[in-house]
Amino acid sequence: TKRFKEKIRLRDEYKCQVCDLTEEQHCKKLCVHHINFNRFDLNPENLITLCKYCHGKLHGKNTRERCKKELLKLLEEKNKCLIMSII
């Protein structure tokens, strides 16, 4: 699974997908998070690169479902901002 996680980090350009902190800025490997909290679901669409801080914040939420909703909302907002900056 270490090689698989490395592929996800590479896909995400070694950057936290929530705060944009790079692995170099973080000075340690970034986490690979299972969006649906199923550690056996290795579908790349279910995996996302997060820094330790953002990963911890998500796991500190009340429920897994709430965490998943918040993560998807953050990513949607980030993508909207990216699209608007391109236009």
C-alpha positions as a printed NumPy array, in Angstrom:
array([[  0.   ,   0.   ,   0.   ],
       [  2.974,   2.368,   0.397],
       [  3.445,   2.44 ,  -3.378],
       [ -0.278,   2.986,  -3.86 ],
       [ -0.29 ,   5.93 ,  -1.434],
       [  2.693,   7.393,  -3.254],
       [  0.72 ,   7.251,  -6.524],
       [ -2.102,   9.238,  -4.885],
       [  0.351,  11.827,  -3.542],
       [  1.879,  12.123,  -7.025],
       [ -1.582,  12.49 ,  -8.605],
       [ -2.34 ,  15.292,  -6.132],
       [  1.041,  16.92 ,  -6.85 ],
       [  2.281,  16.329,  -3.285],
       [ -0.119,  19.004,  -2.064],
       [ -2.873,  18.996,   0.575],
       [ -6.109,  19.155,  -1.385],
       [ -7.735,  21.33 ,   1.29 ],
       [ -5.124,  23.958,   2.262],
       [ -2.583,  23.567,  -0.597],
       [  0.33 ,  22.962,   1.81 ],
       [  3.004,  21.011,  -0.057],
       [  4.849,  18.011,   1.29 ],
       [  8.031,  20.095,   1.179],
       [  6.417,  22.877,   3.262],
       [  5.042,  20.306,   5.699],
       [  8.506,  18.682,   6.047],
       [  6.971,  15.21 ,   6.155],
       [  4.896,  12.904,   4.002],
       [  1.31 ,  13.972,   3.509],
       [ -1.551,  11.698,   4.573],
       [ -3.724,   9.757,   2.146],
       [ -7.309,   9.922,   3.429],
       [-10.184,   7.574,   2.582],
       [-13.113,   9.91 ,   1.891],
       [-15.698,   7.281,   2.806],
       [-13.608,   6.065,   5.807],
       [-13.474,   2.538,   4.359],
       [ -9.77 ,   1.681,   4.493],
       [-10.356,  -1.247,   2.139],
       [-11.828,   0.981,  -0.592],
       [ -8.709,   1.795,  -2.603],
       [-10.566,   3.357,  -5.514],
       [ -8.489,   6.448,  -6.414],
       [-11.715,   8.5  ,  -6.437],
       [-12.084,   7.665,  -2.73 ],
       [ -8.55 ,   8.782,  -1.822],
       [ -7.255,  12.287,  -1.257],
       [ -3.963,  13.793,  -0.107],
       [ -4.169,  15.872,   3.086],
       [ -1.638,  17.472,   5.418],
       [ -1.556,  16.225,   8.99 ],
       [ -3.406,  19.327,  10.226],
       [ -6.329,  19.065,   7.762],
       [ -6.473,  15.295,   8.216],
       [ -6.71 ,  15.724,  11.999],
       [ -9.4  ,  18.398,  11.677],
       [-11.536,  16.075,   9.569],
       [-11.188,  13.177,  11.979],
       [-12.129,  15.476,  14.858],
       [-15.66 ,  15.932,  13.49 ],
       [-18.621,  14.366,  15.294],
       [-19.428,  11.692,  12.752],
       [-17.849,  10.176,   9.673],
       [-20.793,  11.253,   7.56 ],
       [-20.44 ,  14.854,   8.723],
       [-16.703,  14.719,   8.013],
       [-17.29 ,  13.354,   4.518],
       [-19.878,  16.055,   3.747],
       [-17.576,  18.814,   4.991],
       [-14.626,  17.529,   2.951],
       [-16.688,  17.298,  -0.228],
       [-18.066,  20.805,   0.39 ],
       [-14.547,  22.22 ,   0.882],
       [-13.332,  20.577,  -2.322],
       [-16.347,  21.833,  -4.266],
       [-15.749,  25.408,  -3.045],
       [-12.053,  25.147,  -3.877],
       [-12.854,  23.965,  -7.412],
       [-15.325,  26.844,  -7.887],
       [-12.635,  29.338,  -6.845],
       [-10.139,  27.722,  -9.205],
       [-12.593,  27.91 , -12.125],
       [-13.39 ,  31.543, -11.361],
       [ -9.689,  32.455, -11.302],
       [ -9.228,  30.889, -14.739],
       [-12.173,  32.835, -16.208]])
